[in-house]
Each structure stands twice: as structure tokens, then as C-alpha cells.
Amino acid sequence: MTGVLLFIHIVVCLLLVIIVLLQSGKSADLAGAFGGYGSQSTFGPRGTATLLSKITTTLAILFMVTSLLLQVLQARKSRSGSVLPSEKPAATQPLNPESPAPQPQGETGE
């Protein structure tokens, strides 16, 4: 289940990047370069929602949903409620009992 969801998440990410890069800015035409509102603009400089902006919105929603689902699945898998690994305290004894303990920095042995 997690593998399939991760694959869908990666595909959505790639599609979202491609669709966002395909879109033009608010004033990408020649009139926008000189500060104009554009010719024959009925709905103002922004215009109506285009097909690319609708696809972007849909992909963004899918991205958020898959992100949340992946986090929930990871939290259930680890049973700790966090996606960060739990840290265990470092061992107080050195691995090699014959080697001397490390000296703190800034102190000299003399």
C-alpha cells in the first residue's frame, strides 16, 4: 500500500512541476511588458481560470492528500506518532575497554 501511494505521490509531484512550468505569468503578453492590461480583456488582467490552473489546483490537492496519507501510514508503522526516528542515548562506555576515554576539547592533559 505504501509503495503504491509513494509512486502516485512521485507522479503527482512531477506532473505538478511540469504544469506549473508550462503556465505563463499574469502579464506575459506584449501589452504586459509595457504596463498595459492587455487587449480585449473582459475579465481584467488575470482572466478566467484556464485549464492549466484547474489542473494545477487538482494536482496540489492530490499532493497534499498523498503527503498526509504517507505520514499517517508511516506513523502507524512506527507506532510512535512521529515520522522522525527516535534517538537512543549514547552508550557511556567505550566500545574498546582498553582504549582511554576521550578528553573533552579545550582541556589539556598537562
N, C-alpha and C positions, 0 to 999 in steps of 0.2 A: 504494500500500500504506500509506504513512504517513498519507494523508488519511483512509482508511477507519478505520485504527486510532485516529486522533485523534478522529474522530466517535464511535466506540464509547467511547472514554475520557471524552468530554464527557457522553455519555448516562449512563454509569455514575456519573459524579460527581453529576449532577443527581438521579438515582434514589436514590443513597446519601444525599444531603442530605434528600430528601423522606421516605425510610423512617425515618431517624434522628429526624426531627422528629415523625413520627407515633407513635413509641413513647412509652409512659408511663414514669415513673420507677419505682424499686423499690417505693416505698410511696405510690402515687398515690391510693389509695382513702381513705375516711373514717377507717378504723381507723389507717392510716399517719400521718394528720395528728396523732393523739393518742399516737403511740408504740407502737401495738399491732401485732401481727403479721398482722392481717387475719383474717377469719372463714373457716372451712372451708379452711384452708391445709394441704394434705397434704405438700407438698414444701418447706415453710419459706417465709420471706418472699419469696424470689426466684421460686419456682415453676419449672416446666419451661420449656424453650426454646420460645418461641412462634414462630409463622410469621414474624413481623416480625424476630425476632432471627436466624432462619436466613437470611432474605433479606439482612439486613444483613451477616452473615458472608460470604455468597456474593458480594455486591457489593464488599465490602472486598478480598476475594481477587482479584476481577476488576480492581479499581482498581490493586492492586499489580502484577499481571501486565502490564496495559497500560502502566503507568508504566515498568516495566523494559524492555518491548519498544520503547517510544518512545525511551528513552535509548539502547538498543543500535542502533536504526536511525539515530539522529542521530550516534552515534559512528562508525558505518560510513560515513555520508555525508561527515563532515568528515575522516575518516581520522587524527584526532589523538588519539582516545581520550578526549576531554573534550567536554562539552557547552558549555563556556564558550568564547567566541571568543578566538582568540589575539591578543594585543596586539603591535603592531609599535612599535618605539621611535620617538619623535617625531623629526621632522626637525630637524637642528641649524641649518639656515639658514632665515631668514625667507622667506615667500613673495614679498614685495616687496623686492628687494635695495636699493632706495633708502631704505627706512624704517629708522630706527635700531633696534638690538636693544633689547628691553625691559629695564628696570632691575630688579634684584631688590628686593623690598619691604624697607623698613626702611633703605635707603641713600638718601641724597640726592645730587644731582648737584653740590652746592656744597662 
